[in-house]
Amino acid sequence: MDSSRFVITVIGEDKVGIVAGITKILAQFHVNVVDINQTILNNLFTMIMLAEIKEEDFDLSAFQQAIEKEGHALSVDVKVQHENAFRFMHRI
């Protein structure tokens, strides 16, 4: 299988452990971070990651549920979109 790439966005009030919590889920599902950018604006944490999977049996639904559950535990909003869908939605 060719790799599949996803854009993962995380937004919420800044606190210790956000990056660790989100990347823990990525590691559990063998998701590789291709690129990452994060910043804090007036105590608002924002992170966007380009992530990649190479496994044929990758369970996207289970991954989305796990990462959303972790986001809820961290009180941040987490979204996962296929790279193509993200690019299509954000084109000019």
C-alpha positions as CSV (number, residue, x, y, z in Angstrom):
1,M,0.0,0.0,0.0
2,D,1.1,3.5,-0.7
3,S,1.3,5.7,2.4
4,S,-1.6,7.8,3.4
5,R,-1.1,11.3,4.8
6,F,-3.4,13.1,7.2
7,V,-3.5,16.6,8.6
8,I,-4.1,16.7,12.3
9,T,-5.1,20.0,14.0
10,V,-5.1,20.6,17.7
11,I,-6.5,23.8,19.3
12,G,-7.2,24.6,22.9
13,E,-6.1,26.4,26.1
14,D,-2.4,25.9,26.6
15,K,-1.3,23.4,29.3
16,V,1.4,20.9,30.0
17,G,1.1,17.6,28.2
18,I,-0.8,18.4,25.0
19,V,2.0,17.4,22.6
20,A,2.9,14.3,24.7
21,G,-0.7,13.2,24.9
22,I,-1.4,13.6,21.1
23,T,1.9,12.0,20.0
24,K,1.4,9.1,22.4
25,I,-1.7,8.2,20.4
26,L,0.2,8.6,17.1
27,A,2.9,6.2,18.4
28,Q,0.3,3.6,19.5
29,F,-1.1,3.5,16.0
30,H,2.3,3.6,14.2
31,V,1.6,7.0,12.7
32,N,4.7,9.0,11.7
33,V,4.9,12.8,12.0
34,V,6.1,14.1,8.7
35,D,5.9,17.8,9.7
36,I,4.7,19.7,12.8
37,N,4.2,23.3,13.7
38,Q,2.8,24.6,16.9
39,T,2.5,28.0,18.6
40,I,0.8,29.6,21.5
41,L,-1.1,32.9,21.0
42,N,-2.5,34.5,24.2
43,N,-2.6,31.2,26.0
44,L,-4.3,29.5,22.9
45,F,-2.3,26.4,21.9
46,T,-2.4,25.6,18.2
47,M,-0.7,22.7,16.5
48,I,-0.9,21.3,13.0
49,M,0.8,18.1,12.0
50,L,1.2,16.3,8.7
51,A,1.2,12.6,9.6
52,E,1.7,9.5,7.5
53,I,0.7,5.8,7.8
54,K,2.1,3.0,5.8
55,E,0.1,0.0,7.1
56,E,-2.5,-1.6,4.9
57,D,-4.6,-2.6,7.9
58,F,-4.7,0.9,9.5
59,D,-8.0,1.4,11.3
60,L,-8.7,5.1,10.7
61,S,-12.0,5.0,12.7
62,A,-10.2,3.5,15.8
63,F,-7.4,6.1,15.4
64,Q,-9.9,9.0,15.2
65,Q,-11.8,7.7,18.2
66,A,-8.6,7.3,20.3
67,I,-7.2,10.7,19.3
68,E,-10.6,12.5,19.9
69,K,-10.8,10.8,23.3
70,E,-7.3,12.0,24.2
71,G,-8.2,15.5,23.0
72,H,-11.3,15.4,25.2
73,A,-9.1,14.4,28.2
74,L,-6.8,17.3,27.4
75,S,-9.7,19.7,26.8
76,V,-8.5,20.5,23.3
77,D,-10.2,20.2,19.9
78,V,-8.5,17.6,17.6
79,K,-9.4,17.1,14.0
80,V,-8.0,14.4,11.6
81,Q,-8.5,14.9,7.9
82,H,-7.0,13.1,4.9
83,E,-4.4,15.4,3.3
84,N,-6.3,15.6,0.0
85,A,-9.6,16.7,1.8
86,F,-7.7,19.3,3.8
87,R,-6.0,20.8,0.8
88,F,-9.3,20.8,-1.2
89,M,-11.1,22.6,1.7
90,H,-8.4,25.2,2.1
91,R,-7.6,26.1,-1.5
92,I,-8.0,29.6,-2.8
